[in-house]
Amino acid sequence: MLKNFLLVGLGGAAGSMLRYAFAVWLKHVSFPLATFLVNIIGSFIIGIVFAYALRNESFDLNWRTFLAAGLCGGFTTFSAFSLESLQLLQQQRIGLFFLYVVGSILLGLAAVWLGYSLMK
């Protein structure tokens, strides 16, 4: 059990650092592009991991834990998505709000499906 916590922690730390790198890299963009991209990319990656694990029984549980719960969990962020959505509403940027919310959900679902389908 302790090993799983450490794997999630290490993966989460790596994912969080990657998410922060995206935020720094895209800080000049007015649309919350960094969070948008990490949520789509993370959804794609977790779809790949899930499909690969289903297809390959020998896929090590340690790697699944590290990649799915750790890396993807630390990389993607729903809390930042929610806050940024609220901020767009508060700024009365209604069009961007709908684009961000609907685009994140639909593209996130499509990315999970695509990642899963490619690995199936």
C-alpha positions as CSV (number, residue, x, y, z in Angstrom):
1,M,0.0,0.0,0.0
2,L,2.8,2.4,0.9
3,K,4.4,1.7,-2.5
4,N,1.2,2.7,-4.3
5,F,1.1,6.0,-2.4
6,L,4.7,6.7,-3.4
7,L,4.0,5.8,-7.0
8,V,1.0,8.2,-7.1
9,G,3.0,10.8,-5.3
10,L,6.0,10.6,-7.7
11,G,3.7,10.5,-10.8
12,G,1.6,13.4,-9.4
13,A,4.7,15.5,-8.7
14,A,5.9,14.9,-12.3
15,G,2.5,15.7,-13.7
16,S,2.1,18.8,-11.6
17,M,5.5,20.1,-12.8
18,L,4.5,19.4,-16.4
19,R,1.2,21.3,-15.9
20,Y,3.1,24.2,-14.4
21,A,5.5,24.3,-17.3
22,F,2.5,24.6,-19.7
23,A,1.1,27.4,-17.6
24,V,4.4,29.3,-17.7
25,W,4.8,28.6,-21.4
26,L,1.3,29.8,-22.3
27,K,0.9,32.6,-19.7
28,H,0.6,35.3,-22.3
29,V,-2.5,33.8,-23.9
30,S,-5.8,35.3,-22.7
31,F,-7.8,32.1,-23.2
32,P,-7.0,29.5,-20.4
33,L,-5.1,27.5,-23.0
34,A,-2.7,25.8,-20.7
35,T,-5.4,24.1,-18.6
36,F,-7.4,23.4,-21.7
37,L,-4.5,21.6,-23.3
38,V,-3.3,19.7,-20.3
39,N,-6.8,18.4,-19.7
40,I,-7.1,17.2,-23.3
41,I,-3.6,15.7,-23.4
42,G,-4.1,14.1,-20.0
43,S,-7.4,12.6,-21.1
44,F,-5.7,11.2,-24.2
45,I,-2.9,9.7,-22.2
46,I,-5.2,8.1,-19.6
47,G,-7.2,6.6,-22.5
48,I,-4.0,5.0,-23.8
49,V,-3.0,3.7,-20.4
50,F,-6.5,2.3,-19.8
51,A,-6.7,0.5,-23.1
52,Y,-3.1,-0.8,-22.9
53,A,-3.8,-2.2,-19.5
54,L,-6.9,-4.0,-20.7
55,R,-5.2,-5.4,-23.7
56,N,-2.0,-6.5,-21.9
57,E,-2.6,-8.3,-18.6
58,S,1.1,-8.3,-18.0
59,F,1.1,-4.5,-17.9
60,D,2.6,-3.8,-14.5
61,L,0.1,-2.4,-11.9
62,N,2.9,-0.2,-10.6
63,W,3.2,1.5,-14.0
64,R,-0.6,1.9,-14.3
65,T,-0.7,3.4,-10.8
66,F,2.2,5.8,-11.6
67,L,0.8,6.8,-15.0
68,A,-3.0,7.0,-14.5
69,A,-3.5,8.0,-10.9
70,G,-0.1,9.8,-10.5
71,L,1.0,11.5,-13.7
72,C,-2.4,12.1,-15.3
73,G,-3.9,13.0,-11.9
74,G,-1.2,15.6,-11.3
75,F,-1.1,16.8,-14.9
76,T,-4.8,17.5,-15.4
77,T,-6.8,19.8,-13.2
78,F,-10.5,20.2,-12.8
79,S,-10.1,22.8,-10.0
80,A,-8.2,25.2,-12.2
81,F,-10.8,24.6,-15.0
82,S,-13.6,25.5,-12.6
83,L,-11.9,28.6,-11.3
84,E,-11.0,29.8,-14.8
85,S,-14.5,29.2,-16.0
86,L,-15.9,31.3,-13.1
87,Q,-13.4,34.0,-14.0
88,L,-14.5,34.1,-17.6
89,L,-18.1,34.5,-16.4
90,Q,-17.1,37.2,-13.9
91,Q,-15.3,39.0,-16.8
92,Q,-18.5,38.7,-18.8
93,R,-16.7,36.8,-21.5
94,I,-19.7,34.5,-22.1
95,G,-18.6,33.3,-25.6
96,L,-15.2,32.2,-24.3
97,F,-16.8,30.7,-21.2
98,F,-19.0,28.4,-23.4
99,L,-16.1,27.6,-25.8
100,Y,-13.9,26.7,-22.9
101,V,-16.4,24.6,-21.0
102,V,-18.0,22.8,-23.9
103,G,-14.7,22.4,-25.8
104,S,-12.9,21.0,-22.7
105,I,-15.6,18.4,-22.0
106,L,-16.2,17.3,-25.6
107,L,-12.6,17.2,-26.6
108,G,-11.6,15.6,-23.4
109,L,-14.1,12.8,-24.0
110,A,-13.0,12.5,-27.6
111,A,-9.4,12.3,-26.5
112,V,-10.1,9.5,-24.1
113,W,-12.0,7.6,-26.8
114,L,-9.2,8.2,-29.3
115,G,-6.5,7.1,-27.0
116,Y,-8.5,4.1,-26.0
117,S,-9.4,3.2,-29.6
118,L,-5.8,3.5,-30.8
119,M,-4.6,1.1,-28.2
120,K,-7.5,-1.4,-28.4
